[in-house]
Amino acid sequence: MRWEQKIQFATLSDVGLRRSNNEDSLAVAVANTEEDFENHGHLFLVADGMGGHAVGELASKIAAETVPHTYLKQDSGDFPSALEKSVIEANTAINTRGEQNQDFLKMGTTCSTLVLCPEGAFIGHVGDSRIYRVRRDRIDQLSFDHSLHWELQRRDQKLAAQIDLSLHKNVITRCLGPEPKVMVDVEGPHPILPADGFILCSDGLSNLVADEEMGAIVRDLAPNVACRLLIDLANARGGTDNCTAIVVKVGDLPANVPPPFVPDEPQAPSLGWAWLFAFWGAAMLFIWGLALLFFGHPWKGIILTALAGFGGVGMLLVSFRQRRKLIEEHVDQGETHIARAHRTAVALDSKQLFEVLATVETQLRRPAQDDHWEVDWAKHEEAIKAAAKGKSEKRHAKACRDLARAIELIMTQLPASAREKPSEEKKKPAEKADGKV
């Protein structure tokens, strides 16, 4: 990424409809000079606190303050090292604060940090908040969820298939604060291309808005509109948790600036030429056996065909195990400086996104009209007509922008009665796994 590539970004955090306070925090540190960009890049952070009452709020706030402060003090230009040190420093600060007060003991927070710099995109990540990259019609999840669900699938897919993981999707296995030491996933550099988009969000968003929807929204809408719409969709679908989103879009290169070299993203390792020749030999042996059978040498043909068949099956089994071993070694669980997406999805096309938003708008409009919400219905009707016109002209991206405006007009007038006060049961501390919050 070049300094000349300007970025657009927007941030938004919402308490949701079922919580009394917002335990999410965010931070942004954008480089103001080329020198600052060369040394630090642009930094974005989302943290989702846990622990109940004001404890989680304090933990996420400490993370959002400590990480940028520590990171910007380092002038080495070693982005992965600086990022890792900053997140570890935040863990120490939260743990120390928790040890000083019994009420704050074991408080914790997730922490997902994105740095856009000359080398590409680096992430420093702990917990189950997420970082995505949107590139044209593809959305890649760059962060790994430190949740019981994901950890079981990584370690033993057969065991994971036998367990109803939906009951444990909110149990996380790693976060900042509860323990004096923490393992930080530092990954990158991920290549950055002009028009790439990035999303950082807490699980209050990712649990209610599908990856395919997020990809289409960030692709088609400006960051401020996309941010607002993502939060509105989460709340329209229940708003069960605090919801935080940061949307970043990378600008185009000026005409007189040469593009940076972008390396290919790493591919899974192959078995090599030896295995290819082995399979080719087995195939030739099989064909030779068939030829002997055809020309009147049944016993020799049967023997060669059987040897080729058993050999081929054996090599398939061995090669499968060997390839799996190579992949496991390639994705070394102890390695942190890697650059690959953990999950990829195809974003909805603009027409599909329009249909989704139209359905949401209809479902919101009915109760708003029946219960006499104080919506500016004149502006709402204007947005709906503009959306219908955009659809008729097959300008679906524009129609989606107009529908987003209509949805926002309704959601901003959501009555206070819809935001339930949590019961005492809902204020319990976060679930624990392996002794970690």
N, C-alpha and C positions, 0 to 999 in steps of 0.2 A: 504494500500500500504506500502511496506517495502522500507527502504533506499537502500537495496541491489538490488532492481529492477531499473536497469538503464533505462533512457529514451532517445529516439531519437526524435529530433524535427527539423523542418525547418520553415523558415519564408520568406514571399515574399509580396511585395506591388507594385502595378503597377498603373500608372495614368489612364490607359484605352485609348480608342480611341476617346472619345468625350469631354474630359476635358483638360484644359490647365495646371492645377496644381493638385497635389495630396493632398487631405484633410484628407486622412487616416493616422493613426499612429499606431504603435505597440510597445510592450515592452515585454521583457523576463527577468526573474530573477530566475536562477536555483541555488538551494542550492549546495554548494561546500563541505559541511561537514555533517556528520550525525546529529550533534547537530543543525546545521542550518535547516536541513530538518525537524527535530522534532519540531522546533519552528515556521518555516515559510512555509515549503514545497517548491514546485516549482510553480512559478507564470507566467502566460501568459496573455497578454491583447491586445485587438484590439479596436480602437476608430475611429469612422467615423464622421468627423467634418462637420458642416453645417453653412451657413451664407453668402456664396459667397466670391469670391476673396481669400485673405489670411486669412480671419476671421475664417473660419472653420478649416483651417490648424493649426492656432494658438490654437484653442480650443482643438483639438485632441492631439496636442503636449503637452499642459499643463496636460491633463488627463494622457497621457502615461508617463509623468515624475513624477507627483504628487502621483498617486496611488502606484507604487512600492516603492517610497521613504518613504511615510507615513507608508505603510504596514510593511516594513522591520525594521522600527524603533521600532515597538511594539514586545515585547518579551514574551507576555502572553501565547502564544500557543492556545488562543481562536480564532480559525480561522474565524468563521462567524463574530464575533464582530470586529476583526481587519480589515476584508475585507470591512465591511459596513462603518466603520469609514474612511477608506482610500478613498472610492469612494465619500463619503460626503465631505471630505476635498478637493478633486479635484473639486467638484461642487462649493464649496466656492471660491476656487482659480480662477476658470473661471469666475464666476459671479462678483467677485471683479475686475478682470481685465477688464471685459466688462463695468462696471460702471465707470471706470476711463477714458474711451475714447468713444466718441460718435460713432466713426466708428465701434467699437467692441460691441456696445450695443446689447444685446439679442443673442450674438453668442452662439453656442451650439455644443455638440458632443454626440454621443452614447458612451457607455463604457461597454465592456463585458470582464470580468476578470475570469480566471480559476485558481484555486489553487489545486494542487495535493499534498496531505499530508498523514500522517499515518492514519487519520480517513476516508479518501476517497477523493472524488472530491467535492469542494465547488465552487459555482459561485457567483459573484457579478455583477449585470446586470442592465443597464438602456438603453433603446432605442431598435432599431431593428437589430443591429448586432447580430450574432448568435453564440451559442456554441453547438456542437454536440458531442456525443459519438458513436463510431463505435465498435460494438462487434460482431465478426464473420459476419453473413449476415444481421445484424440489425443495423440501424442507428437511434439514439434517439436524438431529439432536446431537450436539457436540459434548454434552455432559452425561456422565453415568449416574443414574439414580442410586444413591446409597440407601436403598430400602430393602426390607426383607424380601419383597417380591423379586427385585432385580438380582439380588445376591444369590437367592436360591436358583434362579434360572441360569445364572452364570456358572455356578458350582455343580449343579446336578439337575439337568433339565428333566430327567425321568422322575425324580422326586418332586420337583416343582409341579409337574403335570398331575400328580396325585393329590395335591393340596389345593384347597380353595383359597387362592392367594388374594382374592378380592376382600377377604376378611382382614387381611394384614397389610393392605397397600399403603397405609399411613404409618406403619412402623418403620422407622429409619434406623440404620445401623451405624451411622457416623454423623457427628455434628460438632460444632465448636462449643466449648465450654465445660461440659461435664467432667472431662479428664484433662490432666495436665499436658498430655501430648496428644497430637492428632495427626493422622495421615492425610495429606492434601493431594488431590489429583491435579497435577499441572500438565496440561496437554497443549500441543501446538508445535510449530506454527501451522494453523490452517490457512490455506491460500485465500486471499481476498481479491475479488474481481469487482470492477465497476458495477454499480446497481445492486450489489449484495445487500441483503437485509439481515439484521440480527435481532433476536428476541431474548430478553432475560425475564423470567417470571417465577412467581411462587406457585406452589401446588394448588392454591385456590383458583388459579386460572387453568393450569394444565389438566386438572381433574375434571373440568367442566367444558372445556373447549378443545376439540380434537386438533391434532397436529395438522391435518389436511385443511381445516378451517383457518387456523392461524397462518399457515403458509399463504393461502389465497388472500387473506386480509392484508398482510404486510406487503405482499406483491402489488396489490391493486390500489392501496390507499396510502395517503401521506402519513408519516409517523404519528402526528397528533390525532388524526382521525382514527387510525388503526388502534392506537392505545386506548382511546375512549371506547371504541366498539368492542374490543376484547373484554374490557371490564364490564361493559353493559351486557354482553352475552353471558358472562359468568353469573352476574346477578340475576339476569332473566331466567337462568336455569337453576336457581335456588340460592345462589350466593352463600354457600355453606361455610365459607372460610374467608379470611382476609385475602385480598387479591391485589397483586402488584405486577406491573408490567413496565418494561423499558423497551422501546422500539428504536432501532438505529438503522439508518440507510446510508450507504457509502455512495458518494457522488462519482461522476464520470471524470476521467482525466482530461485536463485542458489539451487542446490540439497540439501545442508545442512541447508537451511533456511526454517522453518515451515511457511506455508501459514497463512496470517492473517484471522481472523474471518470476514466473509462477511455476513452481515444480509440480509435477504430477502427484496426486495424493497416493499414499502407499497402497499397494495391492497385496492381497493375501499371497503367501509364497506358493510356488509350484513345486511339483515333485522332481522336475529335471528331465533331461533327455534320456537318461538310462531307462526310466520307466516307460517312456514313449517307445523306445526300441524293443523293450520286453513285450509290451502289448502287441506291437507290430509283428514280432516273431511268433507269438502265440496265434495271431490271426492267420499268418502264412502257414503255420503248421496245421491249423484247422482246415484251411483250403486244400492243402496237400492231401490230407486224409480223405476229404470228400472226393478229390480227384481219383485217388486209389480205389475208393468204393465204386466210382462210376466206371473205371476201366477194368473192373474184374478182379481186384485184389481186396476182397472183403475183410480178411483178418488184419492185414496191415492198415487198411483204411480205418477200421474200427479202433485199433490201438492208437493210431495217431490222432484221430478225432477225439477220443476219450482223453488222451494226454493233454491235447490243446484245450479241451473244455474244462477239465479239472484245473489245469495250470492257469487258465484265464480267470476262473472264479477265485482261485487262491490269490492271484495277484490283485484282483479287485478288492478283496477283503484286506489284504496287507497294505495296499496303497491307500485305502480309506483310513486305516488306523495311522499310517505314516503321515498322511496329509493333515489329519486332525492334530497329531503331535506337533507338526511344523507350525500350524496355526496357533496352538497354545503357546509354543515357544516364541512365536512372533509377537503375540499379544501377551507379553510377560506381565503377570499380575503385579510384580514389584516395580515395573517400569512406569514412570510418570510422564516422561517427555515424549509423547506420541501424538500423531495428528491423524485422526480418523473419526468418522461419525459413528456413534453407537447405534443409531437407528435412523432410517430414512423413509420418508413418505412422499407421495405425489400430491401436491396441493390441488384443491378443487379448481376447476376452471371458473371463469368469471360468471358464466351462466348458472352453474351449480351453486356458487356462492350467493348469487341473487335469489335463487329459490329458497335457500336456507334462511336468508335475512327476511325475505317476504313472509315466510311462515312465522318467524319470531315476532315480527312487527304485528301481524294479525293477532297472535296470541296475547300480545301486550295491549293492543288497542281496545279489545273487548272489555276487559275489566276496568281499564282506565275510563272508558265512556260510561260503563254501568255504574261505577262508584264516583263519578264526577271528579276525577283528578284535575288539578288546575293546569292542564296542558294548553299551550298556545296552539289551538287546533287550526288556526289559519295558517301558521307557518308549517304545521304538520301536513296539512292538505297540500300545500305548495310543494313540499318535499316528495310526497307520494305521487303527485302528478308529474314531477320532474323524473322520478324513478320510472314511472310507466312510459314516459316518452323515451327515456334512454333504452328501455327494454325493446320498444317497438322499432327503434333505430338500430338495434343490436349493439348498442354501446353499453355492454353489461357492466364494465368497470365503473363507468359514470353512474349507472343506475344503482350500483352498490353503494357509492358514496352518498347518493341521495337517501337511500334507505337507512344508511347509518345515521344520517341526520335526523330522520323521522324517529328512529329508535331512541336516539339521545334525548329528543324533546320529551318523550314519554318517561324515560328512566330518570331524568332529572327531577321529575315531579312525583317520583315514587313516595307515597305517604309514609310517615314515620311508623305507622302501625304495621307496615310490611316488614320492618326491621325488628325482628323478635329479640327480646332480651334473653340471653342464655340462662338456662337453669343452672343450679349448682352442679348438676351432673356434667354439664357441658364445659365447666370450668376446671375439670380435672387435668392434672399434668399430662403431657404427651405419653403415649405408650412407649415401652422400652423393649429393646431387643439386645441380647448379648451384654446386658449390663450397661448399655448406652441409651441415652434418651433418643 
